[in-house]
């Protein structure tokens, strides 16, 4: 799988950058094919990495996997631009052309995000549990169930119990009467027939009946064996030979071997590093010293005898001496200009070339200007992919591993990896020694000069040092004061846990957000109708925007950056579930600074300290998710509305500090601000502008459509230990439950499947009338709420550009209308 994936990566790079520029991908459909291919390669690499036991192969494979994920995210980012800024790209028609199913677009979450940090995460969870128990912090509330009416009064309850008890006694009497009546009928029949058997006759008859039963069973077994032999009957599944159980055991064994080989590899690094230093360290030291000494002689001023300054450690020290950088482009151009290049035959400037260099013409775009695709699409991960492929070809492709059946580490490869590290350590030591030597040589030169001139030669150094100190002091003055500088991260962590801000995240997965892909979305787009995103698209978008960047430092530093993410939709559409799954699958800390959760904590001006502590701990213990429920209320400035929420502190009190801290977030810090909103339309005018502009991405959480409801209902029954029969009319139930959110359906199933009802499922399967008895007690999402959410969706950045192109689910104008309106506005 690894070999296939690496070859496919090479093919992908050739497809993206063909020799003929005319064949390069340009439109959305071509880039979509490349994106799907990268997704398939990523799935192969992730599976191979998960099951590989060779520690060095795993390292190289991880580099290729992260480069592949990064390139996939770059292409996804570019596809969004080509899709008029809409985050949800409908590829169902392309999947049909490629003869692929919708499951191809499900983005897998790499298991190594959690498994490679298993010990660290386990220690963190134990520490968190101990703090929760110490401070007696309440956990998250359990999923709600439907309450049937108000509680009865005492008299009504007694009458109800008496009525049920009388009914129970009557049924019991009727059952006993039926049994005695049947017994009497049997006795009367025996008397009429005159049948009276002795004990011996009865025993003989019973024995004959048992022998007949055993004979029939034996014949049936032999017949079944013959039918199984000729293939007319399937063989019974042996639990010891169950393929699924065998696969699970094999995976567990592989994980155990992975840990053992990894431990051996870590021990070998320490031992082999000492060996390399012992055997080759002296040669490395002499090589570095010879080159630095030669540089001293070469750079010494022949007239004054002064030695050059040794490069500072920040500039790389002797690295610049050992590996001098290539000449810069500016110096090469100057040399070329000095040689008379760039001029005409007569030695004069060529007017045609000067015209090409005209900045005005460059801005307008000339014939040599590259197409917009080449200008805009990122290519940060292409060198990483090329390096991974080259490393695979050089190291592993033709390697003979006949003598390494158990796939343990290769000692020679370990030495090759350690040599640069040992060389760098020795170089730093030699740098310190050579600085002292150079200073002594300079002192000698200064002493000779002072002896000749009769002056001291150390005045300049004092001035230089003074200047340097002044610069450092200026830099220190610019730094922001940290109000918690005197406190450890552990104490801040414990304080946030005690206040219920840093919470333990439940073990939920993205796949728990049940739902199907849309099969008509591309057709609707062709008819200028912007469809709602499907639930599968929501899973895909959140995995790509949040989980994959948070899970890898390499990807987060280089991939398109998402600082903050808003999930908005009706009540119980899975917003909290997805927020928790993002934190769980990326191994992130979960900080809840929702207005209701922090109400009454850190009152007044102390709120700034709270936000500062949250962001400081989040950065230090990255990856982290900072969660804000009811995010729209943080941005409200209307005091009348804020008073209606009935809180001790105004919900908007964290807004100022939140905006300040979010501005300081940068790629590589692996902190995501995640907001949930079920009433985003509460913000109006200035509040709406601030609320909309704060979030990098706006993800709409839709109600399940018909295809999703057909998946949601059976999935919810299985989640709550129930099951629908094969004959159950699922299509009718999916039609009836239109307009309900997934959370409301979950509440219905949870209320229906009591412990007693689960025990009776075999005898009395669940039917539609029984489900409707519970479903009718839940109010579906109202039309007014749905319309308000759609109006807010029209104001999101991408939809605002396409506002003339139609609302979700409604016909609109053709693409490009919005651009014409913009041009018209400019002319006016």
C-alpha positions, 0 to 999 in steps of 0.5 A: 500500500505504501509503494502504491501510494508513493507512486500515485503521489508522483502521478498526482504531481505530474497531473498538477504540473504537466509539461504542456501548460495547456493540460494543467487543471483549471476549472473546478471539475478538474481540481475536484478529480485531483482532490478525490485522488489525494483523498484516496491516497491519504486513506491508503497512507493512513491505513499503512501507517496504522499497521506498519511495525517498522519504526523507521518506515513509520517515520518516513511514512508519516512525513508523506502522510502529513504532506499528502493531507496538507496538499489536499487541504490546499486544493480544498481551499482553492476549490472553495475559491473556484466555487464562488467562496461556498464551503460546501462543494457538491461533487455527486455528478463527478463521482458518477462520472468516476464510478465512485460512491459517496463514501469516497468523500468521507475524510478519515481522521488519522488514528496517530493523532491520539495513539502516538500521544497515548501516554501524554493524553492518559496522564492528562486525563488522570490529572484532570479526573483527580482535579475534578474529584478534588474540587467536586466539579459537576459533569455535563448533563445527560441527554434529556428524555421526554416527560409525559405530563405533570406529576399526579396529585396524591388522590389521583395517584392512589385511584390510578394504582387501585385501578391498575391493581384491580385489573392485574388481579382480574387478569390473574384470576382469569389465567388461573381459571383457564388453567384449571379448565384445561386440566379438567378437560384433559381428565375428562378425556382420559376417563372417557377413553379409559386410558390409564397407564402404569408407571412402567408403560409410561417410562417405556413410552417416554424412552421411545419418544426420546430415542425417536427424537435423538434419531431424527436429530442425528439424521438432520445433522448428517443431511446438514453436513451434506448440504454444507459440503455441496455448498447449498447451506452456509456453514455455522460461524465458529467464534474461534474462526470468526474473520472479524475477531481474527482481524481485531486480534491481529490489529491488537498484536500489531499495536503491541509489536509497534510499541515494542519496536518503538521502545527498542528504536529509542534505546538504540538511538541513545546507544548508537549516538554515543558510538558515533560520537566516539568513533567519528566525533574527533574527525568531525571536530578536526574538519570543522576546525580546519575549515574555520581556521582557513576562513580566518586566514582567507577573511583577514585584512592583509593591510591592517591584519584585522580578523573578521567577526565570528558569525553570531549564534542567531545567524547560524555560527560556523554553519555559514562558514561550512556551507556558504549560502549561494549568491543572491539574485540581486547580486547576480543581476548586478553582475549581469548588468555590469557585463552588458547583458539586457542591452540591445546589439548596439549596447543600448537599452532594449525598449521592448524589455523595458516595456515588459518591466513597466510596473503599470503594464505588469499590474494590468497583465501582459502576455507573459503573466501566468494564469490566475490558478498558478498565482493563487493556489498554494504549493507549500506542501509540494516540496514536502511530497517530492522530498518524501517520494525521493526519500522512499525511492532512495531508502526503501524501494530497492532495499533487501530486507530478507534478513529483517523478517520481524521488521525491527530497526536498521542500525546503519540507517540509524547511524546515518540519521544520527551523524548530522545531529552529532556533527551539529552538537560538535560544531556548537562546541567548536564554535565556542572554542573558536570564538575564544581563539578569535578573540585572543587573535584580535587582542594580539592584533590590537596590542600590536597596533597599540604598541605602535600607536601608543593607544588602547585599542579596546574602546570600540568594543565597549561602544558596540556592547552598549549599543547592543544592550540598548537594542535589547532593552528596546525590544524588552520594552515592547513586550506585553506584561504577563499578569500570571508570569509568577504562576506555574501552568499547573496552578493555572490549569487547576484553577480553570478546572475548579471553575468548570472552564477546562472540562473533560471531553466525552469520547465522541466521534465525527461518525456519531453525527449520523447523516447521508450525502446529497444525491441531487445537489449538483443538479440543483446547482445547475438550475441556479438553486443553492442547496443546503449542505448535507450532513456528510458535507458538514462532517467532511468540512469540520474534519478538514477545517478543524481536526486535521490542522489541530492534530498535526503541528506540521500541517497547522503551520503550513496549511490554510489557516482557520483561526475561528469557526462558527457552527450555527443552526436550529436547536439540537442539530448536533453543534455541541456533539461536533464541537466535542468530537473535534476536541476528542479526535485531535487530542485537544484540551476543551475550554468552555468560556460560554457566557452561561458557564462563566456567569458569576465567575471572575466578576467585574474586571477579573474577566480579563484575567480569565480570558488571558489564563484560558489563552495562555494555558491553551497555547502552552498545552496545545492543541486546544479548543476554546468553546463558546456556546450561544456565541451571538450573545457575546457580541450583543450590545443592546442592554435591554436584550442582555437583561432578558437572559437573566444572568448575574453578569452581562453576556458580552463582558468577554468580547473585548478581551476575546477580540484582543487575544484572538488577534494574537493567534497565529499558525502553528499555535494550534488553538481554535476558537469554536462558537455555537449559535442557535439564534445568530439572527439576534445580532443586528447592524453593528453587532451583526458586522462584528459577529460575522467578521470575527469568524473565519468560517461559518458552517450551517448545521442543517436539519436531516433530509429524507436520505439522512433520516433513513440513516438516522433512525436505525442508527439511533435505535442501535445507539440506545441498544435497540433494533428495528426489524427488517420488515419495519416501514422506514420510508414512511417514518422518514417522511413523517419525521420531516422537520425534526432535528437529529437531536429531537429524534434522538430524544424520542428514541431515548425516551421510548427505549426504557430498560423494560422496553428493550427486554421486550423487543424480541416479543414485541418489536417497535412499530410506527404508531408506538414511535409516533406516540413519543414523536408527537410530544416533541415540537418540530423546528418552526418555520419562523426559526428556519426562515430566520436562519436562512436570512442569516445564511444569506448575510455570510460572506460567501452568500452575500456576494451571491445574494442576487443568486438566490437563497438556499433552496430557492431559484436565483439568477445566473452566476456573475449577476453579483459582479455586474451589480458591483460594477454598476455601483462603482460607476454610480 
